[in-house]
Amino acid sequence: MYKEHEVVVLRRDLPDFGLVSGDVGTIVGIYRSGGYEVEFAAPEGETLGVVTLGEDEIRRREPHEILHVRQVARAAG
C-alpha cells in the first residue's frame, strides 16, 4: 500500500502518455477499490500526465538508484 504524495517509479511503458518504465511520479490520489492516481511532471513543475495505475504498475524507489532526465514529446494542442 502506498501513501498520498509518495514518490514512485513506473514499471512499464505507457506510450499513450509518453511515459516509459523508470519514469518517476507522485501519488496524488488513492482509490478505495485499489489503484492510484499518479502525476508525472517536468522538473519545473509542469504536469506531463496524471494516470490511474494499479499497484503492480508502480514500485518504490530503491536505495542507490539515480534519477535520469530525458526529453518528452509535448502534447498537441
C-alpha positions in Angstrom: 0.0 0.0 0.0 1.3 3.4 -1.0 0.6 6.8 0.6 -0.5 10.0 -0.9 2.4 12.2 -2.0 4.8 9.2 -2.1 7.2 9.2 -5.0 7.0 6.0 -7.1 8.6 4.5 -10.2 6.7 3.3 -13.2 7.2 -0.4 -14.0 6.1 -0.4 -17.7 5.9 1.9 -20.7 2.8 3.9 -21.3 3.2 5.1 -24.9 -0.2 6.8 -25.0 1.1 9.2 -22.3 4.7 9.4 -23.5 5.9 7.7 -20.3 8.5 4.9 -20.1 9.4 2.3 -17.5 11.6 4.0 -14.9 9.8 7.4 -15.0 9.2 8.9 -11.6 5.9 10.2 -10.4 4.0 11.2 -7.3 0.8 9.6 -5.9 -1.9 12.3 -5.9 -4.9 10.1 -5.2 -5.8 6.7 -3.8 -8.9 4.7 -4.7 -10.6 2.6 -2.1 -11.2 -0.1 -4.7 -7.5 -0.2 -5.4 -5.4 1.9 -7.8 -3.6 5.2 -7.6 -3.7 8.5 -9.5 0.0 9.2 -10.3 1.2 12.6 -11.5 4.3 12.8 -13.8 5.8 16.2 -14.0 8.7 18.0 -15.7 11.4 19.3 -13.3 10.0 22.9 -13.4 6.6 21.5 -12.2 4.7 21.3 -15.5 2.3 18.3 -15.3 3.1 15.9 -18.2 0.3 13.4 -17.3 -1.9 12.1 -14.5 -2.5 8.4 -14.9 -4.6 5.8 -13.0 -2.3 2.9 -12.2 -2.6 -0.4 -10.3 -0.3 -1.4 -7.5 1.5 -3.8 -9.9 2.4 -0.9 -12.3 4.4 1.1 -9.8 7.1 0.4 -7.3 9.0 2.2 -4.6 12.4 3.8 -5.3 15.3 1.6 -4.1 18.4 2.7 -2.3 21.3 3.8 -4.5 19.1 4.5 -7.6 19.9 7.6 -9.6 17.3 9.8 -11.3 17.8 10.4 -15.0 16.3 13.2 -17.2 15.1 12.8 -20.8 13.1 14.8 -23.4 9.5 14.0 -23.8 7.2 14.9 -26.7 4.8 17.8 -25.9 1.2 17.0 -26.4 -0.5 18.7 -29.3 -2.9 21.5 -28.5 
